[in-house]
């Protein structure tokens, strides 16, 4: 509701005009403070009526391989991916009964540095695969700072059955912070693998994917 104030037909004296201006400023400040309190109460009441877990649900921005997806606080592009039978780092080589899916990404932040958390792979059938913990985290992009306006590249590793590759998407988000923040952004990228593409990828994996810098 908007309140209107009638203008006096008699011009006040100098002292009256000063008092009037001071009262107007004070009234506006009080009105602003009341408005902020009411807004805070409204948000609090809305939070009370939200379903459990809803306030922590992320805002998901979607895209496809090779596309820059702007999630406001960070932007990410999935550049490429490959399949491998084993991962080699230094003198250590690890194998898998499934396939290693190596995902190469490039990202930057908007306002301040962030760490990306280890991503998830979502299958067409609704299954979720966490990034493998058998590859050291320092070999992944999760250990790198994503800097404002500076593109940084890195990779993540999954162990996935070949039968789950068709229709797969990868979800990237920001690492957890001390303060729980509602509606954190995340990026979901479709790998673009149909049945034929998934069969070709699974049929010709690299024998060994090396993480060593050349």
Secondary structure, 3 states (H helix, E strand, C coil): CCCCCCCCCCCCCHHHHHHHHHHHHHHHHHHHHHHHHHHHHHHHHHHHHCCCCHHHCCEEEEEECCCEEECCCEEEEEEEEEEEEEEEECCEEEEEEEEEEEEEEEEEECCCCEEECCCEEECCCCCEEECCCCCCHHHCHHHCEECECCCEEEEEEEEECHHHCCCCEEEEEECCCCCCCCCCEEEEEECCCCHHHHHHHHHCCECCEECCCC
